[in-house]
Amino acid sequence: DFRTKLEIYKNERERRPNSVGLLIEGDSWFDLPFIFQGTNLVMSLKEALGDKIAILKLSHSGDEARGMLSGDQFKTLQETLNTKGCSFDAILFSGGGNDLVGPNLLPLLNAFVDDRTAENCINPDRVRVRLSQIANAYEELTWLRDDYEPNAVIFTHGYDFAKPTGEGARFILEFAGGWIKARLDSKGIPERLHHEIVTILLKAFDKQIRETMGSKANCVHVQTQGTLDPNSHWGDELHPNKEGFDLLARKFIDALKAKFPNKI
């Protein structure tokens, strides 16, 4: 399957040499099945840009930044970037959200007692370590780029302020969810603090990635936080709906245009 993807991408670049070649690696924001919200960020980009871009997509729902830059996933990314006759103009990376939600969220939370504030419900030392681990993965990504595709521009983002509603993604009889609200509930944290806690964590994440990537050449952090209306642009706890993904895609398109003005 991986080899097939490579060949399809190489053929696409040969047919359209003026297209911008994108290597896509990431989580469900880049790979959410169409049946869930009608699109994902990559599908919205493709819909808007068409033949102006050529895509090789390695992203997979549920992936963590720490996992994508280690083990077999690291080897696949390394092999992709080191494939002869297969070049990329940009690397779009979406990672870190799954490192902060679901079971991964629990160690970052303090149990609710008395009248704790949202800030007090977060364990600052553990958050610092977790964000450092995520930042290390981003560092690894820049090293791979520098070693194998030094002219490629890395584009990252910081998600947006998810609503811990408990609503998951449903596919026929299967259900995926319980990412945020269930974990907050398990710590006895009242709902009035849920959104504030998520916002604090995501702002800290965004700040960490901006600082990590800001010191690197040819890296663009797309400012996505604050793009979505909390009442109309979310399809479930973690994922925007089609309108939301289309709005986020516009942010990436503007960033791509700034780097590739003659192609997009």
DAZIDA-V343289 format. One line per field, one symbol per residue. ss: DSSP state (H for helix, E for strand, C for the rest). Layout:
# DAZIDA-V343289
ss->???
This chain:
# DAZIDA-V343289
ss->CHHHHHHHHHHHHHHCCCCEEEEEEECCCCCCCHHHHCCCHHHHHHHHHHHHEEEEECCCCCCCHHHHCCHHHHHHHHHHHCCCCCCCCEEEEECCHHHHCCHHHHCCECCCCCCCCCHHHECHHHHHHHHHHHHHHHHHHHHHHHHHCCCCEEEEECCCCCCCCCCCEEECCEEECCCCHHHHHHCCCCHHHHHHHHHHHHHHHHHHHHHHHHCCCCEEEECCCCCCCCCCCECCCCCECHHHHHHHHHHHHHHHHHHCCCCC
